[in-house]
Amino acid sequence: TGRVDAPIAEHPVKAGLMVINRKGKEAITDYTVEESFGIYSLMRFQIHTGRTHQIRIHMKEIGHPLICDPLYGDGKPLLLSGIKSKYKLSKNEEEERPILGRLALHAFQLNIMLPTNEWLKLEAEMPKDMRASLQQLRKRNAKRMKN
């Protein structure tokens, strides 16, 4: 559990990229580690400001970029070979397919204040590829804990 309180501004040269900059706009992100799997973690975020790429840039700032983030991380997909020690390609595979090949970020809940001063709570189930990734991470973690 922690908080990142670091102002965000547009990159001075690279369009579409954001940076931590003391002259930027206020940006506050609270985070909680829900589950840990070695170098990977399932995290919950609460943003108090709505800056572009806020979660992504804040996680990079504290040394924990998101999986598959091409702008603020290494952009590499999550591969089974990266979490399973004895992984082998099947005979009909030439190249390993990623378990997750896109940015590992999902807004499962949004709370919106309506003009009537009532809160609207929206929820969305975690996408299938992210659920499959979590299943594999949990499976490997359970095997590691036994040994």
N, CA, C and O atoms as a GROMACS GRO file, in nm:
protein
  588
    1THR      N    1   0.085  -0.118   0.000
    1THR     CA    2   0.000   0.000   0.000
    1THR      C    3   0.089   0.124   0.000
    1THR      O    4   0.188   0.131   0.072
    2GLY      N    5   0.051   0.218  -0.081
    2GLY     CA    6   0.130   0.340  -0.087
    2GLY      C    7   0.060   0.449  -0.165
    2GLY      O    8  -0.053   0.432  -0.211
    3ARG      N    9   0.129   0.559  -0.177
    3ARG     CA   10   0.076   0.674  -0.251
    3ARG      C   11   0.189   0.733  -0.333
    3ARG      O   12   0.301   0.748  -0.286
    4VAL      N   13   0.156   0.768  -0.457
    4VAL     CA   14   0.249   0.842  -0.541
    4VAL      C   15   0.187   0.980  -0.559
    4VAL      O   16   0.076   0.994  -0.611
    5ASP      N   17   0.259   1.080  -0.516
    5ASP     CA   18   0.215   1.219  -0.529
    5ASP      C   19   0.323   1.289  -0.611
    5ASP      O   20   0.418   1.344  -0.556
    6ALA      N   21   0.307   1.286  -0.742
    6ALA     CA   22   0.409   1.339  -0.832
    6ALA      C   23   0.340   1.409  -0.949
    6ALA      O   24   0.264   1.346  -1.023
    7PRO      N   25   0.366   1.538  -0.967
    7PRO     CA   26   0.301   1.613  -1.074
    7PRO      C   27   0.342   1.563  -1.213
    7PRO      O   28   0.455   1.521  -1.236
    8ILE      N   29   0.246   1.570  -1.305
    8ILE     CA   30   0.266   1.518  -1.440
    8ILE      C   31   0.252   1.631  -1.542
    8ILE      O   32   0.163   1.716  -1.532
    9ALA      N   33   0.342   1.629  -1.641
    9ALA     CA   34   0.338   1.727  -1.750
    9ALA      C   35   0.363   1.655  -1.882
    9ALA      O   36   0.411   1.542  -1.884
   10GLU      N   37   0.331   1.722  -1.990
   10GLU     CA   38   0.361   1.666  -2.122
   10GLU      C   39   0.512   1.666  -2.142
   10GLU      O   40   0.582   1.755  -2.095
   11HIS      N   41   0.560   1.564  -2.213
   11HIS     CA   42   0.703   1.558  -2.245
   11HIS      C   43   0.736   1.679  -2.332
   11HIS      O   44   0.660   1.711  -2.423
   12PRO      N   45   0.848   1.746  -2.306
   12PRO     CA   46   0.881   1.867  -2.382
   12PRO      C   47   0.908   1.843  -2.531
   12PRO      O   48   0.897   1.936  -2.611
   13VAL      N   49   0.942   1.720  -2.568
   13VAL     CA   50   0.977   1.692  -2.707
   13VAL      C   51   0.888   1.585  -2.770
   13VAL      O   52   0.844   1.600  -2.884
   14LYS      N   53   0.862   1.477  -2.697
   14LYS     CA   54   0.789   1.363  -2.752
   14LYS      C   55   0.638   1.378  -2.731
   14LYS      O   56   0.588   1.368  -2.619
   15ALA      N   57   0.567   1.402  -2.840
   15ALA     CA   58   0.422   1.419  -2.834
   15ALA      C   59   0.354   1.291  -2.784
   15ALA      O   60   0.392   1.181  -2.823
   16GLY      N   61   0.256   1.307  -2.698
   16GLY     CA   62   0.181   1.193  -2.647
   16GLY      C   63   0.243   1.125  -2.527
   16GLY      O   64   0.183   1.034  -2.469
   17LEU      N   65   0.361   1.169  -2.488
   17LEU     CA   66   0.430   1.110  -2.374
   17LEU      C   67   0.423   1.207  -2.256
   17LEU      O   68   0.433   1.328  -2.274
   18MET      N   69   0.406   1.152  -2.138
   18MET     CA   70   0.399   1.234  -2.017
   18MET      C   71   0.523   1.208  -1.932
   18MET      O   72   0.586   1.103  -1.943
   19VAL      N   73   0.556   1.304  -1.847
   19VAL     CA   74   0.672   1.291  -1.758
   19VAL      C   75   0.637   1.347  -1.620
   19VAL      O   76   0.546   1.429  -1.605
   20ILE      N   77   0.711   1.301  -1.520
   20ILE     CA   78   0.702   1.360  -1.388
   20ILE      C   79   0.780   1.491  -1.394
   20ILE      O   80   0.896   1.493  -1.435
   21ASN      N   81   0.715   1.599  -1.353
   21ASN     CA   82   0.780   1.730  -1.360
   21ASN      C   83   0.721   1.818  -1.249
   21ASN      O   84   0.599   1.832  -1.240
   22ARG      N   85   0.805   1.875  -1.167
   22ARG     CA   86   0.756   1.954  -1.053
   22ARG      C   87   0.670   2.072  -1.097
   22ARG      O   88   0.593   2.125  -1.017
   23LYS      N   89   0.682   2.113  -1.223
   23LYS     CA   90   0.600   2.222  -1.275
   23LYS      C   91   0.472   2.171  -1.341
   23LYS      O   92   0.392   2.249  -1.394
   24GLY      N   93   0.452   2.039  -1.338
   24GLY     CA   94   0.334   1.979  -1.398
   24GLY      C   95   0.210   1.995  -1.311
   24GLY      O   96   0.212   2.063  -1.209
   25LYS      N   97   0.102   1.930  -1.355
   25LYS     CA   98  -0.024   1.935  -1.281
   25LYS      C   99  -0.023   1.830  -1.170
   25LYS      O  100   0.035   1.723  -1.186
   26GLU      N  101  -0.087   1.862  -1.060
   26GLU     CA  102  -0.096   1.771  -0.947
   26GLU      C  103  -0.151   1.636  -0.993
   26GLU      O  104  -0.246   1.630  -1.071
   27ALA      N  105  -0.091   1.529  -0.945
   27ALA     CA  106  -0.135   1.393  -0.976
   27ALA      C  107  -0.109   1.304  -0.855
   27ALA      O  108   0.004   1.292  -0.809
   28ILE      N  109  -0.216   1.243  -0.805
   28ILE     CA  110  -0.205   1.158  -0.686
   28ILE      C  111  -0.269   1.023  -0.715
   28ILE      O  112  -0.383   1.015  -0.759
   29THR      N  113  -0.193   0.917  -0.689
   29THR     CA  114  -0.240   0.780  -0.708
   29THR      C  115  -0.213   0.699  -0.582
   29THR      O  116  -0.100   0.693  -0.534
   30ASP      N  117  -0.318   0.638  -0.528
   30ASP     CA  118  -0.302   0.543  -0.418
   30ASP      C  119  -0.300   0.404  -0.479
   30ASP      O  120  -0.371   0.377  -0.575
   31TYR      N  121  -0.218   0.315  -0.422
   31TYR     CA  122  -0.212   0.179  -0.475
   31TYR      C  123  -0.205   0.078  -0.362
   31TYR      O  124  -0.156   0.106  -0.253
   32THR      N  125  -0.255  -0.041  -0.393
   32THR     CA  126  -0.253  -0.154  -0.300
   32THR      C  127  -0.213  -0.277  -0.378
   32THR      O  128  -0.265  -0.302  -0.486
   33VAL      N  129  -0.121  -0.355  -0.323
   33VAL     CA  130  -0.085  -0.483  -0.384
   33VAL      C  131  -0.187  -0.585  -0.335
   33VAL      O  132  -0.192  -0.617  -0.216
   34GLU      N  133  -0.267  -0.637  -0.427
   34GLU     CA  134  -0.370  -0.735  -0.394
   34GLU      C  135  -0.310  -0.876  -0.383
   34GLU      O  136  -0.341  -0.951  -0.290
   35GLU      N  137  -0.223  -0.910  -0.480
   35GLU     CA  138  -0.155  -1.040  -0.482
   35GLU      C  139  -0.016  -1.019  -0.539
   35GLU      O  140   0.005  -0.933  -0.625
   36SER      N  141   0.079  -1.099  -0.492
   36SER     CA  142   0.215  -1.089  -0.541
   36SER      C  143   0.259  -1.223  -0.599
   36SER      O  144   0.233  -1.329  -0.541
   37PHE      N  145   0.325  -1.217  -0.714
   37PHE     CA  146   0.372  -1.338  -0.784
   37PHE      C  147   0.518  -1.320  -0.825
   37PHE      O  148   0.548  -1.320  -0.944
   38GLY      N  149   0.606  -1.306  -0.732
   38GLY     CA  150   0.746  -1.283  -0.767
   38GLY      C  151   0.763  -1.144  -0.824
   38GLY      O  152   0.741  -1.045  -0.754
   39ILE      N  153   0.802  -1.134  -0.951
   39ILE     CA  154   0.824  -1.002  -1.011
   39ILE      C  155   0.695  -0.937  -1.059
   39ILE      O  156   0.697  -0.821  -1.100
   40TYR      N  157   0.583  -1.009  -1.055
   40TYR     CA  158   0.455  -0.955  -1.098
   40TYR      C  159   0.363  -0.936  -0.978
   40TYR      O  160   0.374  -1.007  -0.878
   41SER      N  161   0.272  -0.840  -0.988
   41SER     CA  162   0.174  -0.817  -0.882
   41SER      C  163   0.041  -0.775  -0.942
   41SER      O  164   0.036  -0.708  -1.045
   42LEU      N  165  -0.066  -0.816  -0.876
   42LEU     CA  166  -0.199  -0.766  -0.908
   42LEU      C  167  -0.221  -0.649  -0.815
   42LEU      O  168  -0.214  -0.662  -0.693
   43MET      N  169  -0.249  -0.533  -0.874
   43MET     CA  170  -0.260  -0.411  -0.793
   43MET      C  171  -0.394  -0.343  -0.815
   43MET      O  172  -0.458  -0.357  -0.919
   44ARG      N  173  -0.433  -0.269  -0.713
   44ARG     CA  174  -0.555  -0.188  -0.719
   44ARG      C  175  -0.510  -0.042  -0.705
   44ARG      O  176  -0.427  -0.008  -0.621
   45PHE      N  177  -0.567   0.042  -0.790
   45PHE     CA  178  -0.532   0.184  -0.788
   45PHE      C  179  -0.656   0.269  -0.762
   45PHE      O  180  -0.766   0.237  -0.804
   46GLN      N  181  -0.634   0.377  -0.691
   46GLN     CA  182  -0.736   0.480  -0.680
   46GLN      C  183  -0.669   0.610  -0.719
   46GLN      O  184  -0.574   0.655  -0.655
   47ILE      N  185  -0.720   0.669  -0.826
   47ILE     CA  186  -0.662   0.796  -0.870
   47ILE      C  187  -0.747   0.910  -0.814
   47ILE      O  188  -0.870   0.905  -0.815
   48HIS      N  189  -0.679   1.011  -0.764
   48HIS     CA  190  -0.747   1.127  -0.707
   48HIS      C  191  -0.749   1.243  -0.805
   48HIS      O  192  -0.815   1.345  -0.782
   49THR      N  193  -0.676   1.227  -0.913
   49THR     CA  194  -0.672   1.326  -1.021
   49THR      C  195  -0.680   1.245  -1.149
   49THR      O  196  -0.652   1.125  -1.148
   50GLY      N  197  -0.716   1.306  -1.257
   50GLY     CA  198  -0.733   1.229  -1.380
   50GLY      C  199  -0.638   1.271  -1.490
   50GLY      O  200  -0.681   1.315  -1.597
   51ARG      N  201  -0.511   1.257  -1.465
   51ARG     CA  202  -0.411   1.298  -1.564
   51ARG      C  203  -0.389   1.189  -1.668
   51ARG      O  204  -0.405   1.070  -1.640
   52THR      N  205  -0.353   1.231  -1.788
   52THR     CA  206  -0.322   1.137  -1.896
   52THR      C  207  -0.209   1.044  -1.853
   52THR      O  208  -0.105   1.090  -1.807
   53HIS      N  209  -0.231   0.915  -1.868
   53HIS     CA  210  -0.132   0.810  -1.838
   53HIS      C  211  -0.091   0.810  -1.690
   53HIS      O  212   0.018   0.761  -1.656
   54GLN      N  213  -0.175   0.861  -1.603
   54GLN     CA  214  -0.137   0.879  -1.462
   54GLN      C  215  -0.088   0.751  -1.395
   54GLN      O  216   0.020   0.751  -1.336
   55ILE      N  217  -0.165   0.644  -1.404
   55ILE     CA  218  -0.123   0.519  -1.339
   55ILE      C  219   0.007   0.469  -1.401
   55ILE      O  220   0.098   0.427  -1.330
   56ARG      N  221   0.015   0.474  -1.531
   56ARG     CA  222   0.132   0.423  -1.602
   56ARG      C  223   0.259   0.498  -1.564
   56ARG      O  224   0.362   0.437  -1.535
   57ILE      N  225   0.253   0.630  -1.564
   57ILE     CA  226   0.372   0.709  -1.533
   57ILE      C  227   0.407   0.700  -1.384
   57ILE      O  228   0.525   0.701  -1.348
   58HIS      N  229   0.306   0.692  -1.298
   58HIS     CA  230   0.335   0.680  -1.155
   58HIS      C  231   0.399   0.545  -1.121
   58HIS      O  232   0.489   0.539  -1.038
   59MET      N  233   0.354   0.438  -1.185
   59MET     CA  234   0.415   0.308  -1.158
   59MET      C  235   0.558   0.303  -1.211
   59MET      O  236   0.645   0.242  -1.149
   60LYS      N  237   0.581   0.365  -1.325
   60LYS     CA  238   0.719   0.374  -1.376
   60LYS      C  239   0.805   0.452  -1.277
   60LYS      O  240   0.920   0.415  -1.251
   61GLU      N  241   0.752   0.558  -1.223
   61GLU     CA  242   0.825   0.645  -1.130
   61GLU      C  243   0.875   0.569  -1.008
   61GLU      O  244   0.984   0.598  -0.957
   62ILE      N  245   0.796   0.472  -0.960
   62ILE     CA  246   0.839   0.396  -0.841
   62ILE      C  247   0.906   0.263  -0.878
   62ILE      O  248   0.928   0.178  -0.792
   63GLY      N  249   0.937   0.247  -1.007
   63GLY     CA  250   1.013   0.130  -1.050
   63GLY      C  251   0.931   0.005  -1.077
   63GLY      O  252   0.985  -0.105  -1.078
   64HIS      N  253   0.800   0.022  -1.099
   64HIS     CA  254   0.713  -0.093  -1.125
   64HIS      C  255   0.623  -0.066  -1.245
   64HIS      O  256   0.502  -0.051  -1.230
   65PRO      N  257   0.681  -0.061  -1.365
   65PRO     CA  258   0.599  -0.034  -1.484
   65PRO      C  259   0.500  -0.148  -1.510
   65PRO      O  260   0.521  -0.262  -1.468
   66LEU      N  261   0.393  -0.115  -1.580
   66LEU     CA  262   0.290  -0.214  -1.611
   66LEU      C  263   0.338  -0.311  -1.719
   66LEU      O  264   0.420  -0.276  -1.804
   67ILE      N  265   0.286  -0.433  -1.714
   67ILE     CA  266   0.319  -0.534  -1.816
   67ILE      C  267   0.272  -0.483  -1.952
   67ILE      O  268   0.164  -0.426  -1.964
   68CYS      N  269   0.354  -0.503  -2.052
   68CYS     CA  270   0.324  -0.469  -2.192
   68CYS      C  271   0.310  -0.320  -2.218
   68CYS      O  272   0.246  -0.281  -2.316
   69ASP      N  273   0.366  -0.236  -2.134
   69ASP     CA  274   0.354  -0.092  -2.156
   69ASP      C  275   0.465  -0.044  -2.249
   69ASP      O  276   0.581  -0.036  -2.208
   70PRO      N  277   0.430  -0.013  -2.374
   70PRO     CA  278   0.533   0.027  -2.470
   70PRO      C  279   0.588   0.168  -2.447
   70PRO      O  280   0.697   0.199  -2.495
   71LEU      N  281   0.516   0.252  -2.373
   71LEU     CA  282   0.563   0.389  -2.350
   71LEU      C  283   0.644   0.404  -2.222
   71LEU      O  284   0.744   0.475  -2.221
   72TYR      N  285   0.601   0.339  -2.115
   72TYR     CA  286   0.665   0.360  -1.985
   72TYR      C  287   0.729   0.234  -1.928
   72TYR      O  288   0.785   0.238  -1.818
   73GLY      N  289   0.723   0.125  -2.000
   73GLY     CA  290   0.786   0.000  -1.959
   73GLY      C  291   0.865  -0.056  -2.075
   73GLY      O  292   0.903   0.018  -2.166
   74ASP      N  293   0.890  -0.186  -2.072
   74ASP     CA  294   0.968  -0.245  -2.182
   74ASP      C  295   0.879  -0.291  -2.298
   74ASP      O  296   0.930  -0.327  -2.404
   75GLY      N  297   0.747  -0.288  -2.279
   75GLY     CA  298   0.655  -0.326  -2.386
   75GLY      C  299   0.647  -0.474  -2.414
   75GLY      O  300   0.573  -0.517  -2.502
   76LYS      N  301   0.723  -0.554  -2.340
   76LYS     CA  302   0.726  -0.699  -2.366
   76LYS      C  303   0.598  -0.766  -2.318
   76LYS      O  304   0.544  -0.730  -2.213
   77PRO      N  305   0.549  -0.863  -2.395
   77PRO     CA  306   0.429  -0.936  -2.355
   77PRO      C  307   0.458  -1.033  -2.241
   77PRO      O  308   0.574  -1.065  -2.213
   78LEU      N  309   0.352  -1.079  -2.176
   78LEU     CA  310   0.365  -1.181  -2.073
   78LEU      C  311   0.363  -1.316  -2.142
   78LEU      O  312   0.265  -1.353  -2.207
   79LEU      N  313   0.472  -1.390  -2.128
   79LEU     CA  314   0.486  -1.522  -2.191
   79LEU      C  315   0.486  -1.630  -2.084
   79LEU      O  316   0.539  -1.611  -1.975
   80LEU      N  317   0.427  -1.744  -2.117
   80LEU     CA  318   0.426  -1.856  -2.024
   80LEU      C  319   0.569  -1.900  -1.993
   80LEU      O  320   0.600  -1.940  -1.881
   81SER      N  321   0.656  -1.892  -2.093
   81SER     CA  322   0.796  -1.931  -2.072
   81SER      C  323   0.866  -1.841  -1.970
   81SER      O  324   0.967  -1.879  -1.911
   82GLY      N  325   0.811  -1.722  -1.949
   82GLY     CA  326   0.869  -1.630  -1.851
   82GLY      C  327   0.829  -1.661  -1.708
   82GLY      O  328   0.891  -1.611  -1.614
   83ILE      N  329   0.724  -1.743  -1.691
   83ILE     CA  330   0.680  -1.776  -1.556
   83ILE      C  331   0.684  -1.926  -1.526
   83ILE      O  332   0.675  -1.967  -1.410
   84LYS      N  333   0.695  -2.006  -1.630
   84LYS     CA  334   0.700  -2.152  -1.612
   84LYS      C  335   0.840  -2.199  -1.648
   84LYS      O  336   0.884  -2.184  -1.762
   85SER      N  337   0.911  -2.257  -1.552
   85SER     CA  338   1.052  -2.292  -1.572
   85SER      C  339   1.075  -2.399  -1.678
   85SER      O  340   1.176  -2.395  -1.748
   86LYS      N  341   0.984  -2.494  -1.691
   86LYS     CA  342   1.007  -2.604  -1.787
   86LYS      C  343   0.917  -2.592  -1.910
   86LYS      O  344   0.870  -2.693  -1.962
   87TYR      N  345   0.893  -2.470  -1.955
   87TYR     CA  346   0.806  -2.448  -2.070
   87TYR      C  347   0.872  -2.496  -2.198
   87TYR      O  348   0.991  -2.472  -2.220
   88LYS      N  349   0.794  -2.562  -2.283
   88LYS     CA  350   0.841  -2.604  -2.415
   88LYS      C  351   0.732  -2.574  -2.516
   88LYS      O  352   0.613  -2.592  -2.488
   89LEU      N  353   0.772  -2.530  -2.635
   89LEU     CA  354   0.676  -2.508  -2.743
   89LEU      C  355   0.614  -2.640  -2.784
   89LEU      O  356   0.681  -2.744  -2.781
   90SER      N  357   0.487  -2.637  -2.821
   90SER     CA  358   0.426  -2.759  -2.872
   90SER      C  359   0.480  -2.785  -3.013
   90SER      O  360   0.536  -2.695  -3.076
   91LYS      N  361   0.463  -2.905  -3.062
   91LYS     CA  362   0.520  -2.944  -3.192
   91LYS      C  363   0.470  -2.859  -3.307
   91LYS      O  364   0.544  -2.833  -3.402
   92ASN      N  365   0.344  -2.815  -3.300
   92ASN     CA  366   0.288  -2.737  -3.412
   92ASN      C  367   0.303  -2.586  -3.392
   92ASN      O  368   0.242  -2.508  -3.466
   93GLU      N  369   0.382  -2.543  -3.293
   93GLU     CA  370   0.408  -2.401  -3.271
   93GLU      C  371   0.549  -2.366  -3.313
   93GLU      O  372   0.645  -2.434  -3.276
   94GLU      N  373   0.562  -2.259  -3.390
   94GLU     CA  374   0.694  -2.211  -3.428
   94GLU      C  375   0.740  -2.102  -3.332
   94GLU      O  376   0.859  -2.083  -3.307
   95GLU      N  377   0.642  -2.030  -3.279
   95GLU     CA  378   0.672  -1.917  -3.191
   95GLU      C  379   0.570  -1.915  -3.078
   95GLU      O  380   0.451  -1.943  -3.099
   96GLU      N  381   0.615  -1.882  -2.960
   96GLU     CA  382   0.526  -1.877  -2.845
   96GLU      C  383   0.428  -1.760  -2.856
   96GLU      O  384   0.465  -1.648  -2.888
   97ARG      N  385   0.302  -1.791  -2.828
   97ARG     CA  386   0.200  -1.686  -2.826
   97ARG      C  387   0.192  -1.628  -2.684
   97ARG      O  388   0.193  -1.703  -2.586
   98PRO      N  389   0.184  -1.496  -2.673
   98PRO     CA  390   0.176  -1.435  -2.540
   98PRO      C  391   0.048  -1.472  -2.466
   98PRO      O  392  -0.057  -1.492  -2.528
   99ILE      N  393   0.057  -1.483  -2.335
   99ILE     CA  394  -0.063  -1.498  -2.253
   99ILE      C  395  -0.134  -1.364  -2.251
   99ILE      O  396  -0.257  -1.356  -2.257
  100LEU      N  397  -0.055  -1.258  -2.241
  100LEU     CA  398  -0.108  -1.122  -2.244
  100LEU      C  399  -0.016  -1.038  -2.331
  100LEU      O  400   0.103  -1.022  -2.300
  101GLY      N  401  -0.070  -0.986  -2.438
  101GLY     CA  402   0.012  -0.911  -2.532
  101GLY      C  403  -0.028  -0.765  -2.544
  101GLY      O  404   0.006  -0.698  -2.641
  102ARG      N  405  -0.101  -0.716  -2.444
  102ARG     CA  406  -0.144  -0.576  -2.445
  102ARG      C  407  -0.126  -0.518  -2.305
  102ARG      O  408  -0.100  -0.590  -2.209
  103LEU      N  409  -0.142  -0.389  -2.296
  103LEU     CA  410  -0.124  -0.320  -2.169
  103LEU      C  411  -0.209  -0.384  -2.060
  103LEU      O  412  -0.329  -0.403  -2.076
  104ALA      N  413  -0.146  -0.417  -1.949
  104ALA     CA  414  -0.213  -0.484  -1.837
  104ALA      C  415  -0.277  -0.381  -1.744
  104ALA      O  416  -0.233  -0.361  -1.631
  105LEU      N  417  -0.382  -0.318  -1.794
  105LEU     CA  418  -0.452  -0.217  -1.716
  105LEU      C  419  -0.601  -0.230  -1.745
  105LEU      O  420  -0.643  -0.232  -1.860
  106HIS      N  421  -0.680  -0.240  -1.639
  106HIS     CA  422  -0.824  -0.258  -1.655
  106HIS      C  423  -0.898  -0.177  -1.549
  106HIS      O  424  -0.870  -0.190  -1.430
  107ALA      N  425  -0.991  -0.093  -1.592
  107ALA     CA  426  -1.075  -0.017  -1.499
  107ALA      C  427  -1.195  -0.104  -1.463
  107ALA      O  428  -1.291  -0.112  -1.539
  108PHE      N  429  -1.189  -0.169  -1.346
  108PHE     CA  430  -1.298  -0.258  -1.308
  108PHE      C  431  -1.412  -0.181  -1.243
  108PHE      O  432  -1.524  -0.231  -1.236
  109GLN      N  433  -1.384  -0.061  -1.194
  109GLN     CA  434  -1.489   0.016  -1.129
  109GLN      C  435  -1.465   0.165  -1.150
  109GLN      O  436  -1.355   0.216  -1.131
  110LEU      N  437  -1.572   0.233  -1.189
  110LEU     CA  438  -1.568   0.378  -1.203
  110LEU      C  439  -1.683   0.435  -1.121
  110LEU      O  440  -1.795   0.384  -1.128
  111ASN      N  441  -1.657   0.537  -1.044
  111ASN     CA  442  -1.760   0.607  -0.968
  111ASN      C  443  -1.770   0.748  -1.024
  111ASN      O  444  -1.672   0.823  -1.024
  112ILE      N  445  -1.888   0.783  -1.070
  112ILE     CA  446  -1.908   0.912  -1.138
  112ILE      C  447  -2.015   0.992  -1.064
  112ILE      O  448  -2.123   0.940  -1.036
  113MET      N  449  -1.985   1.117  -1.034
  113MET     CA  450  -2.083   1.205  -0.972
  113MET      C  451  -2.172   1.262  -1.083
  113MET      O  452  -2.124   1.329  -1.175
  114LEU      N  453  -2.301   1.236  -1.073
  114LEU     CA  454  -2.397   1.285  -1.171
  114LEU      C  455  -2.436   1.430  -1.140
  114LEU      O  456  -2.414   1.477  -1.028
  115PRO      N  457  -2.494   1.500  -1.237
  115PRO     CA  458  -2.539   1.638  -1.212
  115PRO      C  459  -2.642   1.648  -1.098
  115PRO      O  460  -2.663   1.755  -1.041
  116THR      N  461  -2.706   1.536  -1.067
  116THR     CA  462  -2.805   1.532  -0.959
  116THR      C  463  -2.740   1.513  -0.822
  116THR      O  464  -2.808   1.498  -0.721
  117ASN      N  465  -2.605   1.516  -0.818
  117ASN     CA  466  -2.526   1.492  -0.696
  117ASN      C  467  -2.539   1.350  -0.644
  117ASN      O  468  -2.513   1.324  -0.526
  118GLU      N  469  -2.579   1.258  -0.729
  118GLU     CA  470  -2.583   1.116  -0.694
  118GLU      C  471  -2.464   1.048  -0.761
  118GLU      O  472  -2.418   1.089  -0.867
  119TRP      N  473  -2.415   0.942  -0.695
  119TRP     CA  474  -2.303   0.866  -0.750
  119TRP      C  475  -2.355   0.755  -0.841
  119TRP      O  476  -2.450   0.684  -0.806
  120LEU      N  477  -2.291   0.740  -0.955
  120LEU     CA  478  -2.317   0.628  -1.045
  120LEU      C  479  -2.196   0.538  -1.038
  120LEU      O  480  -2.083   0.582  -1.063
  121LYS      N  481  -2.218   0.411  -1.004
  121LYS     CA  482  -2.108   0.315  -0.991
  121LYS      C  483  -2.116   0.218  -1.108
  121LYS      O  484  -2.215   0.148  -1.126
  122LEU      N  485  -2.011   0.214  -1.187
  122LEU     CA  486  -2.003   0.125  -1.303
  122LEU      C  487  -1.895   0.020  -1.276
  122LEU      O  488  -1.788   0.053  -1.226
  123GLU      N  489  -1.924  -0.104  -1.310
  123GLU     CA  490  -1.826  -0.211  -1.292
  123GLU      C  491  -1.814  -0.293  -1.420
  123GLU      O  492  -1.912  -0.311  -1.492
  124ALA      N  493  -1.695  -0.342  -1.446
  124ALA     CA  494  -1.670  -0.425  -1.564
  124ALA      C  495  -1.584  -0.543  -1.523
  124ALA      O  496  -1.484  -0.528  -1.453
  125GLU      N  497  -1.623  -0.660  -1.568
  125GLU     CA  498  -1.549  -0.783  -1.539
  125GLU      C  499  -1.410  -0.775  -1.603
  125GLU      O  500  -1.391  -0.713  -1.707
  126MET      N  501  -1.314  -0.839  -1.538
  126MET     CA  502  -1.180  -0.845  -1.593
  126MET      C  503  -1.183  -0.921  -1.726
  126MET      O  504  -1.248  -1.025  -1.735
  127PRO      N  505  -1.115  -0.871  -1.829
  127PRO     CA  506  -1.114  -0.938  -1.959
  127PRO      C  507  -1.053  -1.079  -1.950
  127PRO      O  508  -0.973  -1.109  -1.862
  128LYS      N  509  -1.093  -1.163  -2.045
  128LYS     CA  510  -1.052  -1.304  -2.047
  128LYS      C  511  -0.900  -1.322  -2.047
  128LYS      O  512  -0.849  -1.406  -1.974
  129ASP      N  513  -0.828  -1.243  -2.128
  129ASP     CA  514  -0.683  -1.259  -2.134
  129ASP      C  515  -0.616  -1.224  -2.001
  129ASP      O  516  -0.514  -1.283  -1.964
  130MET      N  517  -0.672  -1.129  -1.930
  130MET     CA  518  -0.615  -1.093  -1.800
  130MET      C  519  -0.649  -1.200  -1.695
  130MET      O  520  -0.566  -1.232  -1.610
  131ARG      N  521  -0.769  -1.255  -1.702
  131ARG     CA  522  -0.806  -1.364  -1.611
  131ARG      C  523  -0.717  -1.485  -1.634
  131ARG      O  524  -0.673  -1.549  -1.539
  132ALA      N  525  -0.690  -1.516  -1.761
  132ALA     CA  526  -0.603  -1.630  -1.795
  132ALA      C  527  -0.461  -1.605  -1.744
  132ALA      O  528  -0.396  -1.697  -1.695
  133SER      N  529  -0.413  -1.483  -1.755
  133SER     CA  530  -0.280  -1.448  -1.705
  133SER      C  531  -0.272  -1.466  -1.554
  133SER      O  532  -0.176  -1.524  -1.503
  134LEU      N  533  -0.373  -1.418  -1.484
  134LEU     CA  534  -0.378  -1.433  -1.338
  134LEU      C  535  -0.383  -1.580  -1.298
  134LEU      O  536  -0.318  -1.622  -1.202
  135GLN      N  537  -0.460  -1.657  -1.372
  135GLN     CA  538  -0.471  -1.801  -1.343
  135GLN      C  539  -0.333  -1.867  -1.354
  135GLN      O  540  -0.296  -1.946  -1.267
  136GLN      N  541  -0.259  -1.835  -1.458
  136GLN     CA  542  -0.126  -1.893  -1.476
  136GLN      C  543  -0.030  -1.846  -1.366
  136GLN      O  544   0.048  -1.925  -1.314
  137LEU      N  545  -0.036  -1.719  -1.332
  137LEU     CA  546   0.051  -1.667  -1.226
  137LEU      C  547   0.019  -1.732  -1.091
  137LEU      O  548   0.110  -1.766  -1.015
  138ARG      N  549  -0.109  -1.749  -1.063
  138ARG     CA  550  -0.149  -1.814  -0.936
  138ARG      C  551  -0.104  -1.959  -0.933
  138ARG      O  552  -0.058  -2.010  -0.831
  139LYS      N  553  -0.118  -2.025  -1.047
  139LYS     CA  554  -0.078  -2.167  -1.057
  139LYS      C  555   0.072  -2.182  -1.031
  139LYS      O  556   0.114  -2.267  -0.954
  140ARG      N  557   0.152  -2.098  -1.096
  140ARG     CA  558   0.298  -2.105  -1.080
  140ARG      C  559   0.338  -2.067  -0.938
  140ARG      O  560   0.430  -2.125  -0.880
  141ASN      N  561   0.269  -1.969  -0.882
  141ASN     CA  562   0.298  -1.924  -0.746
  141ASN      C  563   0.269  -2.035  -0.645
  141ASN      O  564   0.346  -2.055  -0.551
  142ALA      N  565   0.159  -2.106  -0.664
  142ALA     CA  566   0.124  -2.217  -0.574
  142ALA      C  567   0.230  -2.326  -0.581
  142ALA      O  568   0.265  -2.384  -0.478
  143LYS      N  569   0.281  -2.355  -0.700
  143LYS     CA  570   0.386  -2.458  -0.716
  143LYS      C  571   0.515  -2.414  -0.648
  143LYS      O  572   0.584  -2.495  -0.586
  144ARG      N  573   0.547  -2.284  -0.659
  144ARG     CA  574   0.667  -2.231  -0.594
  144ARG      C  575   0.656  -2.240  -0.442
  144ARG      O  576   0.754  -2.268  -0.374
  145MET      N  577   0.538  -2.215  -0.391
  145MET     CA  578   0.516  -2.215  -0.246
  145MET      C  579   0.529  -2.357  -0.188
  145MET      O  580   0.572  -2.373  -0.074
  146LYS      N  581   0.493  -2.458  -0.267
  146LYS     CA  582   0.504  -2.598  -0.223
  146LYS      C  583   0.650  -2.641  -0.210
  146LYS      O  584   0.686  -2.718  -0.121
  147ASN      N  585   0.734  -2.589  -0.299
  147ASN     CA  586   0.876  -2.630  -0.302
  147ASN      C  587   0.958  -2.555  -0.201
  147ASN      O  588   1.078  -2.578  -0.191
   0.00000   0.00000   0.00000
